[in-house]
């Protein structure tokens, strides 16, 4: 089968009208994709429909579940940070096959908005509010450590 046949709207519409599915999922955000993956892995015949491009308007609540909502700390929305962190932990515990922790490097730019001290305090507050545990907790790297992990960072940061 040609890969481009998956993007043929007429064929997809015909298949949806003429095929019997075990489950129809409306919405191709992170929640819909997760449900589709789970159902397909259980042997169900799955159809997923999305009004725009797949994952174009991902489910805001669920994406916060996965990434944890760090941006809300900047907005001083402490309750939301706690809520999303708790939900992230629940998904991580109940569906570890859907959540793979990824380390991120947040470089601090000389003369940038946030310095080392404020960033360290903010991330510590985040860890507490979001109940981040173990290896997932924040770790501050010095410039040399950051460049060894990510050599494509600008040398002046």
Buried (B, 14 or more C-beta within 10 A) or exposed (E): EEEEEEEEEEEBEEEEEEEEBEBEBEBBBBBBBBBBBBBBEEEEEBBBBBEEEEBEEBBEBBBBBBBBBBEBBEEEBEEBBBBBBBBBBEBBEEEEEBBEEEEEEEEBEEEEEBEEEEBBEBBBEBBEBBEBEEEBEBEEBEEEEBBEEEEEEEEEE
